[in-house]
Amino acid sequence: MPRLLDASINRYRGCWVSTELPADSSTFHTDLAHSLALWQADGIKVVWLTLNSARAALIPIAVTHGFDFHHVAGDAVILTKRLQSGAIIPEFANHTIGVGGIVFNARGEILVVIEQHDKHTRPGHWKFPGGAVDKGELIREAAIREVKEETGIIATFDQLVGLRHYHYGQFGTSNIYALCRLHAVNNTITPCPEEIFASKWISPEDYLACDTVIEFNKALLRAALYHHGMPTLEVGDLHGIAPAEYELFAAAR
Amino acid sequence: MPRLLDASINRYRGCWVSTELPADSSTFHTDLAHSLALWQADGIKVVWLTLNSARAALIPIAVTHGFDFHHVAGDAVILTKRLQSGAIIPEFANHTIGVGGIVFNARGEILVVIEQHDKHTRPGHWKFPGGAVDKGELIREAAIREVKEETGIIATFDQLVGLRHYHYGQFGTSNIYALCRLHAVNNTITPCPEEIFASKWISPEDYLACDTVIEFNKALLRAALYHHGMPTLEVGDLHGIAPAEYELFAAAR
């Protein structure tokens, strides 16, 4: 006798199937067919199925029942099946976030680098240190960490001065690049040899006059030099999320 | 005789296996084992495997060969296997992007809404219209589209006035919420009944004095009212990407 798979229903009439699934493919096949029919009769709109690598043998069976791949979470693939046509299935994440730091020292100079992978293809392409925001990391934390990793410079966060958005990231993702103004605590650059080909302090005037620097970076430096960006604001809990667990940058001054 | 699977090598010594794969599971099993041994001997660091739903039967075989799920792209799951310990595998997208619009009319009033799903749980939670940035859409386009869809108000983009970042999105994703200042072209609100419970024009003074509005939204309104945010800048092509295909917001004035 086929059995109804264990599942929970969310407020959108979506059905999340429990990960406690039959290990045997044939049993899963019959139980899934039986469950889908009951759920459909019950008005469920979308079925969500989580199959980890230990249950990878069940993936082809889910596909034969009309499930589509939705996203990967850790060790598992999450699949979905609409039981009502036109039912809304929210998109998974499609953006990566990067940061750059325009770091000023006490003499008013800025910290610039040439990356190893640019040294031949883009000679003289001086840019601001930076990199990807890790999962679970805030933008202001990532800017400080990346500057430290790439150059050994310890810096404090001041404000957000620019934001670039485009759709040409790795794996077909989109990307946001957040440019932050930072202030250096130390002056001695210790570049990371794997990532950094060259690094130096330079006066803003010399950077703006440099022919091999792209206009994009010059525009961001002018923003950091001459205008007011967005510092972080603290406005208390946000729907139960404590101030330390989120960041809000807003126009000020 | 097992055959070497067709593949291309990228600049990081990563090997992308062609999607032209044996349909037969047993052939795939022997060909994959043979290929992995040759690639490892050849110094390949990471193998990337794309299996679409028509090849779902090959997924359990890839898993038995030590492949991990990396991400979903359209109809396919992409899996990876390190051939050298410690080899770097870049993370997939982990952020969704949302927008909000602080829309001013010619009388200096702002457009606020109460969403259907807040009407019972957060009564009087007047907020700015907005929603998710679609794949391939720019932030300034999404702000204009969401305001139009939710309220019927046609607006033009002025500047970015705030940015919120946290890690409490759907499916374990992180989220960025970009608040934009817009200017309304028309005045008659036509709310979308599925999404919007209530909508109105309100003076900034009355909004700031309203007890049921959260401090987060008041801080953003003050930013939009009293400070200079980040307009979009045009700085020409960016590494081959035309100005119309990306957006740069930077501190100005």
Chai-1 contact restraints between the chains, C-beta under 6 A:
chainA,res_idxA,chainB,res_idxB,connection_type,confidence,min_distance_angstrom,max_distance_angstrom,comment,restraint_id
A,S53,B,V63,contact,1.0,0.0,6.0,A-B,restraint_1
A,A56,B,I59,contact,1.0,0.0,6.0,A-B,restraint_2
A,A56,B,P60,contact,1.0,0.0,6.0,A-B,restraint_3
A,A56,B,V63,contact,1.0,0.0,6.0,A-B,restraint_4
A,A57,B,P60,contact,1.0,0.0,6.0,A-B,restraint_5
A,I59,B,A56,contact,1.0,0.0,6.0,A-B,restraint_6
A,I59,B,I59,contact,1.0,0.0,6.0,A-B,restraint_7
A,P60,B,A56,contact,1.0,0.0,6.0,A-B,restraint_8
A,P60,B,A57,contact,1.0,0.0,6.0,A-B,restraint_9
A,V63,B,S53,contact,1.0,0.0,6.0,A-B,restraint_10
A,V63,B,A56,contact,1.0,0.0,6.0,A-B,restraint_11
A,F69,B,V72,contact,1.0,0.0,6.0,A-B,restraint_12
A,F69,B,V77,contact,1.0,0.0,6.0,A-B,restraint_13
A,H71,B,V72,contact,1.0,0.0,6.0,A-B,restraint_14
A,V72,B,F69,contact,1.0,0.0,6.0,A-B,restraint_15
A,V72,B,H71,contact,1.0,0.0,6.0,A-B,restraint_16
A,V72,B,V72,contact,1.0,0.0,6.0,A-B,restraint_17
A,V77,B,F69,contact,1.0,0.0,6.0,A-B,restraint_18
A,V77,B,V77,contact,1.0,0.0,6.0,A-B,restraint_19
A,P90,B,Q170,contact,1.0,0.0,6.0,A-B,restraint_20
A,F92,B,F171,contact,1.0,0.0,6.0,A-B,restraint_21
A,A93,B,A93,contact,1.0,0.0,6.0,A-B,restraint_22
A,A93,B,N94,contact,1.0,0.0,6.0,A-B,restraint_23
A,A93,B,H95,contact,1.0,0.0,6.0,A-B,restraint_24
A,A93,B,T96,contact,1.0,0.0,6.0,A-B,restraint_25
A,A93,B,T173,contact,1.0,0.0,6.0,A-B,restraint_26
A,N94,B,A93,contact,1.0,0.0,6.0,A-B,restraint_27
A,N94,B,K135,contact,1.0,0.0,6.0,A-B,restraint_28
A,H95,B,A93,contact,1.0,0.0,6.0,A-B,restraint_29
A,H95,B,H95,contact,1.0,0.0,6.0,A-B,restraint_30
A,H95,B,I97,contact,1.0,0.0,6.0,A-B,restraint_31
A,T96,B,A93,contact,1.0,0.0,6.0,A-B,restraint_32
A,I97,B,H95,contact,1.0,0.0,6.0,A-B,restraint_33
A,K135,B,N94,contact,1.0,0.0,6.0,A-B,restraint_34
A,G136,B,H167,contact,1.0,0.0,6.0,A-B,restraint_35
A,I139,B,H165,contact,1.0,0.0,6.0,A-B,restraint_36
A,V161,B,A251,contact,1.0,0.0,6.0,A-B,restraint_37
A,G162,B,A250,contact,1.0,0.0,6.0,A-B,restraint_38
A,L163,B,F249,contact,1.0,0.0,6.0,A-B,restraint_39
A,R164,B,L248,contact,1.0,0.0,6.0,A-B,restraint_40
A,H165,B,I139,contact,1.0,0.0,6.0,A-B,restraint_41
A,H165,B,E247,contact,1.0,0.0,6.0,A-B,restraint_42
A,Y166,B,I241,contact,1.0,0.0,6.0,A-B,restraint_43
A,Y166,B,Y246,contact,1.0,0.0,6.0,A-B,restraint_44
A,H167,B,G136,contact,1.0,0.0,6.0,A-B,restraint_45
A,Q170,B,P90,contact,1.0,0.0,6.0,A-B,restraint_46
A,F171,B,F92,contact,1.0,0.0,6.0,A-B,restraint_47
A,T173,B,A93,contact,1.0,0.0,6.0,A-B,restraint_48
A,E215,B,V235,contact,1.0,0.0,6.0,A-B,restraint_49
A,E215,B,G236,contact,1.0,0.0,6.0,A-B,restraint_50
A,F216,B,V235,contact,1.0,0.0,6.0,A-B,restraint_51
A,F216,B,L238,contact,1.0,0.0,6.0,A-B,restraint_52
A,A219,B,L233,contact,1.0,0.0,6.0,A-B,restraint_53
A,A219,B,V235,contact,1.0,0.0,6.0,A-B,restraint_54
A,A219,B,A250,contact,1.0,0.0,6.0,A-B,restraint_55
A,A223,B,A250,contact,1.0,0.0,6.0,A-B,restraint_56
A,A223,B,A251,contact,1.0,0.0,6.0,A-B,restraint_57
A,H227,B,A251,contact,1.0,0.0,6.0,A-B,restraint_58
A,H227,B,A252,contact,1.0,0.0,6.0,A-B,restraint_59
A,G229,B,A251,contact,1.0,0.0,6.0,A-B,restraint_60
A,L233,B,A219,contact,1.0,0.0,6.0,A-B,restraint_61
A,V235,B,E215,contact,1.0,0.0,6.0,A-B,restraint_62
A,V235,B,F216,contact,1.0,0.0,6.0,A-B,restraint_63
A,V235,B,A219,contact,1.0,0.0,6.0,A-B,restraint_64
A,G236,B,E215,contact,1.0,0.0,6.0,A-B,restraint_65
A,L238,B,F216,contact,1.0,0.0,6.0,A-B,restraint_66
A,I241,B,Y166,contact,1.0,0.0,6.0,A-B,restraint_67
A,Y246,B,Y166,contact,1.0,0.0,6.0,A-B,restraint_68
A,E247,B,H165,contact,1.0,0.0,6.0,A-B,restraint_69
A,L248,B,R164,contact,1.0,0.0,6.0,A-B,restraint_70
A,F249,B,L163,contact,1.0,0.0,6.0,A-B,restraint_71
A,A250,B,G162,contact,1.0,0.0,6.0,A-B,restraint_72
A,A250,B,A219,contact,1.0,0.0,6.0,A-B,restraint_73
A,A250,B,A223,contact,1.0,0.0,6.0,A-B,restraint_74
A,A251,B,V161,contact,1.0,0.0,6.0,A-B,restraint_75
A,A251,B,A223,contact,1.0,0.0,6.0,A-B,restraint_76
A,A251,B,H227,contact,1.0,0.0,6.0,A-B,restraint_77
A,A251,B,G229,contact,1.0,0.0,6.0,A-B,restraint_78
A,A252,B,H227,contact,1.0,0.0,6.0,A-B,restraint_79
